[in-house]
Amino acid sequence: MIEELLTWVQLLSLAVQQGQVVTSQKISSLIFIAYVLTIRKSYLFGMAFLLCETVAIINFVPTTLNPPIYGLVFYCAILLTWISVAGLHIRLTQNKNTLIACAIMLLFLLVMAVDSYVNAYNQTFIYIYYEDIILCIHVGIIVSLYRSNDAIDRLVGKFSHLRDILRHNVYCSYFCYTVRKINQGL
């Protein structure tokens, strides 16, 4: 993993030096940073993302293939990577939200494979906005790894704890009493 990270950083720095910062590279960087920040929950998905980026960078699929076959094989290779990772993660965690997010990713990759075969010489809507759609799906996967009810309960608990601290604070009580008396006198 460290070698892939260093290779990715080197390619990113070369692109920045040459002034060739491409939108897809920015989106890939954003997704990679999001997976690094959530490494405890998403190490499998981070590895799948790095593997897919590596497949794209090193031209794992031969470019000598006809465009319809090339697109089909390329997206099927990425689809197989995500199927193996999603299946392993779902079996380990039994998280239904992650199952739904992974199903969306797999369906999208399947649609991309069919679209790249059928419309190999045309730019369709999903081909043009591929990076944006993938970014939304990755964000959905990362968000699905965390239980939203637990986060909301912790946030409410922190606010109620703060309320209790302020309620039992002598200085805060004195301030509220003084403000109330001043408002009644006016």
C-alpha positions in Angstrom: 0.0 0.0 0.0 2.9 2.4 0.8 4.4 1.8 -2.7 1.1 2.7 -4.4 0.7 5.8 -2.1 4.2 6.9 -3.0 3.6 6.3 -6.7 0.4 8.2 -6.6 2.0 11.2 -4.8 4.9 11.2 -7.3 2.5 11.2 -10.3 0.5 14.0 -8.6 3.6 16.1 -8.0 4.7 15.6 -11.6 1.3 16.7 -12.8 1.4 19.8 -10.6 4.9 20.7 -11.7 3.9 20.4 -15.4 0.7 22.4 -14.8 -1.4 19.5 -16.0 -3.7 19.2 -13.0 -6.7 17.4 -14.6 -10.2 17.4 -13.1 -10.2 13.6 -12.8 -6.9 13.7 -10.9 -8.4 16.2 -8.5 -11.4 14.0 -8.0 -9.2 10.9 -7.5 -7.2 12.8 -5.0 -10.3 13.9 -3.1 -11.7 10.3 -3.0 -8.3 9.0 -1.9 -8.0 11.6 0.9 -11.6 10.7 2.0 -10.6 7.0 2.2 -7.4 7.8 4.1 -9.3 9.9 6.6 -11.7 7.0 7.3 -9.1 4.3 7.1 -10.4 2.5 10.2 -13.7 1.8 8.6 -12.8 1.7 4.9 -9.4 0.1 4.4 -10.9 -2.5 2.0 -12.6 0.1 0.0 -9.4 2.3 0.0 -7.5 -0.7 -1.4 -10.1 -1.3 -4.0 -9.9 2.3 -5.1 -6.1 2.2 -5.3 -6.3 -1.0 -7.3 -8.7 0.5 -9.7 -6.6 3.6 -10.1 -3.5 1.4 -10.7 -5.4 -0.6 -13.3 -6.3 2.7 -15.0 -2.8 4.2 -14.8 -0.7 1.2 -15.9 -3.0 0.3 -18.8 -3.8 -3.2 -17.4 -6.2 -3.7 -20.3 -4.3 -3.6 -23.7 -5.1 -0.4 -25.6 -4.8 -2.3 -28.9 -8.4 -3.7 -28.5 -11.3 -2.2 -30.4 -12.9 0.6 -28.4 -16.1 -1.3 -27.6 -14.2 -4.3 -26.4 -11.7 -2.2 -24.5 -14.4 -0.3 -22.6 -16.2 -3.5 -21.8 -13.1 -5.3 -20.5 -11.9 -2.2 -18.6 -15.1 -1.7 -16.7 -15.6 -5.4 -16.1 -12.1 -5.5 -14.5 -13.1 -2.7 -12.1 -16.4 -4.3 -11.5 -14.8 -7.6 -10.5 -12.5 -5.7 -8.1 -15.5 -4.0 -6.4 -17.5 -7.2 -6.3 -14.8 -9.0 -4.4 -14.2 -6.2 -2.0 -17.8 -5.4 -1.4 -18.6 -9.1 -0.8 -15.8 -9.4 1.7 -16.8 -6.3 3.6 -20.5 -7.1 3.7 -19.8 -10.6 5.0 -17.6 -9.2 7.7 -19.8 -6.3 8.9 -23.4 -7.2 8.0 -24.1 -3.5 7.4 -27.2 -3.0 5.2 -26.4 0.6 4.4 -23.1 -0.4 3.0 -24.7 -3.2 1.1 -27.0 -0.6 -0.6 -24.2 1.8 -1.4 -22.1 -1.1 -2.8 -25.0 -2.3 -4.9 -25.3 1.2 -6.4 -21.6 1.2 -7.2 -21.8 -2.3 -8.8 -24.9 -1.4 -10.8 -23.3 1.8 -12.0 -20.1 0.0 -13.1 -22.3 -2.6 -14.9 -24.1 0.2 -16.7 -20.8 1.8 -17.6 -19.6 -1.5 -19.1 -22.7 -1.9 -21.2 -22.6 1.8 -22.2 -19.0 1.7 -23.2 -19.7 -1.4 -25.4 -22.9 0.0 -27.0 -21.9 3.6 -27.3 -18.2 3.2 -27.8 -18.0 6.0 -30.3 -20.5 8.4 -28.7 -20.2 10.4 -25.5 -23.3 9.7 -23.4 -24.4 11.5 -20.3 -22.9 9.0 -17.9 -19.7 9.0 -19.8 -19.4 12.8 -19.6 -20.3 13.0 -15.9 -18.5 9.8 -14.9 -16.1 11.4 -12.4 -18.9 13.3 -10.7 -21.2 10.3 -10.4 -18.4 8.2 -9.0 -17.5 10.8 -6.5 -21.1 10.8 -5.2 -21.1 7.0 -5.0 -17.8 7.0 -3.1 -19.1 9.6 -0.7 -22.2 7.4 -0.2 -20.1 4.4 0.5 -18.0 6.3 3.1 -21.1 7.7 4.8 -22.8 4.3 4.8 -19.9 2.9 6.8 -20.9 5.0 9.8 -24.2 4.6 11.7 -26.0 7.9 11.5 -28.1 7.1 14.5 -25.0 6.7 16.7 -23.5 10.0 15.5 -26.8 11.9 16.1 -27.1 10.3 19.6 -23.6 11.3 20.5 -24.2 14.9 19.2 -27.4 15.2 21.2 -25.6 13.8 24.2 -22.9 16.4 23.9 -25.4 19.2 23.7 -27.4 18.0 26.7 -24.2 17.7 28.6 -23.3 21.2 27.7 -26.8 22.3 28.7 -26.4 20.6 32.1 -23.0 22.3 32.6 -24.4 25.7 31.9 -27.5 25.1 34.0 -25.5 24.2 37.0 -22.9 26.9 36.6 -23.2 29.6 39.2 -21.9 32.4 37.0 -24.3 31.5 34.2 -27.2 31.4 36.6 -26.2 34.8 38.0 -26.0 36.2 34.5 -29.4 34.8 33.5 -30.9 36.1 36.7 -29.4 39.6 36.2 -30.6 39.8 32.6 -34.1 38.7 33.6 -34.3 41.3 36.3 -33.0 44.1 34.0 -35.6 43.1 31.3 -38.4 43.2 33.9 -37.4 46.6 35.1 -37.4 48.1 31.6 
